[in-house]
Structure formats: structure tokens, C-alpha cells
Amino acid sequence: MVSFFYAGFCLPLWASETTPKANAKPISNAEKIVLVVGDSLSAEYGLTRGTGWIQLMSEQAAKETVNLKIVNASISGDTSSGGLNRLPQLLKMHKPHVLIVELGGNDALRGLSMKMTQQNLSAMANEGKKKGTKVMVIGMQMPPNYGANYAQQMAQAYQMVSKETGAELNNQFLKGIADEADSLKWFQPDRIHPNEGAQSTMMKNIWPQLKKMLAEIK
């Protein structure tokens, strides 16, 4: 059974993900629960309901007969502080096997301290691990006009979160979308939120890594 739950909409930033190694172990038929705590990149901002990458991932899991329940607890405009405050109750309520954190972009757009963002994301990862949950953190990226120095600080923050907590880092979320020569064709008119045509690529940039994590759960 594949089910999908919406908990709101969320503002985005730029995200990324990593591809897992091949030859992952078979996933058992017992239901696995995945909790996504993110912003509008994960909450179908500006899209027709049911066309976002998380819904597409639910459908992909069904095609591959992976017994998966995805809880989408993303909220439009959420920051790492907001996610951290909400997380304990979400973990208690849903008891996920895997936690996906897609936050930090709005922190950067608001000019918040990147050190604080790093601390919040690390705290979220540690909170999940404390509950026996595997954690994936999606690294966010800023548009080029924010400058190379800021982009480097942001990338380093996510790398440190992964290093300090052992959470898996995803750094290819918008690969094939934001890095294309004509990348604007994949974005809504605001030039920030990916459009409906980009959602399948976003899903494919996440699903193999998540599937590998699910296969490692006993």
C-alpha cells in the first residue's frame, strides 16, 4: 500500500541530491514510513495538487511494489528553526523509518545566520537518529546572484551537518534542472520554484538514494 499525506505548502530554495550505489538489497514488504519536512520545493507550491515530486515518488514506489507511506509535513516558507520546532511532535506522531529534511533555503533568502542554519539542521538529524530513524538531508543551493562566497558557505554547512551527524547528504536534487543552459524552462515565472515539468527529474534524483536507505532497514 502506498499512501500520501499533505501537511501544508512551503517556500523553496534550491536543492540537491546524490545517487546511491547500485546493487541495493531487496526491500522487505513490510510498510516503511518516510517523513518529509521541507519547504515549497516539497509542497507543490504553484503546482496542481498531486503533481509534485513526492507524489510522483509515491507512484514510483507503487510501480516497484515498495510498500511505502510518505508523510509530507512541508510548510510554505518554513525555515530550519520552524522545522526543528515541529519535528519532535512529527516523529512522535508518525514514527518514520526515514526522515528527509529539505530546509535551509528560506534561511538564506532571509539572510539568517548560516551557522544557526547548520546547528538547526544538525539538531534535526540528531533528533531523528535518536528515535532510530535514518536521515537524509537535501543540500540547498542559492541562485548565482547571491555570490560565490555565500554559495560556498551554504555548501559547507550541509557537508558539516552530514559529517557531524552521519546523515546522508543529497546534493543533486535539481541536477538536470537548474544546471541546464536553458534552465528557466524548468521554473515557474518567479524563477525560483520548479514547474510541473521538473518534478519527475527531481523525484528521480531522490528515489534511488531513498530506495537504498529503505533496503538497509532491518
Rosetta blueprint (number, residue, H / E / L):
1 M L
2 V L
3 S E
4 F E
5 F E
6 Y E
7 A L
8 G L
9 F L
10 C L
11 L L
12 P L
13 L L
14 W E
15 A L
16 S L
17 E L
18 T L
19 T L
20 P L
21 K L
22 A L
23 N L
24 A L
25 K L
26 P L
27 I L
28 S L
29 N L
30 A L
31 E L
32 K E
33 I E
34 V E
35 L E
36 V E
37 V E
38 G E
39 D L
40 S H
41 L H
42 S H
43 A L
44 E L
45 Y L
46 G L
47 L L
48 T L
49 R L
50 G L
51 T L
52 G L
53 W H
54 I H
55 Q H
56 L H
57 M H
58 S H
59 E H
60 Q H
61 A H
62 A H
63 K H
64 E L
65 T L
66 V L
67 N L
68 L E
69 K E
70 I E
71 V E
72 N E
73 A L
74 S L
75 I L
76 S L
77 G L
78 D L
79 T L
80 S H
81 S H
82 G H
83 G H
84 L H
85 N H
86 R H
87 L H
88 P H
89 Q H
90 L H
91 L H
92 K H
93 M H
94 H H
95 K L
96 P L
97 H L
98 V E
99 L E
100 I E
101 V E
102 E E
103 L L
104 G L
105 G H
106 N H
107 D H
108 A H
109 L H
110 R L
111 G L
112 L L
113 S L
114 M H
115 K H
116 M H
117 T H
118 Q H
119 Q H
120 N H
121 L H
122 S H
123 A H
124 M H
125 A H
126 N H
127 E H
128 G H
129 K H
130 K H
131 K L
132 G L
133 T L
134 K E
135 V E
136 M E
137 V E
138 I E
139 G L
140 M L
141 Q E
142 M L
143 P L
144 P H
145 N H
146 Y H
147 G L
148 A H
149 N H
150 Y H
151 A H
152 Q H
153 Q H
154 M H
155 A H
156 Q H
157 A H
158 Y H
159 Q H
160 M H
161 V H
162 S H
163 K H
164 E H
165 T H
166 G L
167 A L
168 E E
169 L E
170 N E
171 N L
172 Q L
173 F L
174 L L
175 K L
176 G L
177 I L
178 A L
179 D L
180 E L
181 A L
182 D L
183 S H
184 L H
185 K H
186 W H
187 F E
188 Q L
189 P L
190 D L
191 R L
192 I L
193 H L
194 P E
195 N L
196 E H
197 G H
198 A H
199 Q H
200 S H
201 T H
202 M H
203 M H
204 K H
205 N H
206 I H
207 W H
208 P H
209 Q H
210 L H
211 K H
212 K H
213 M H
214 L H
215 A H
216 E L
217 I L
218 K L
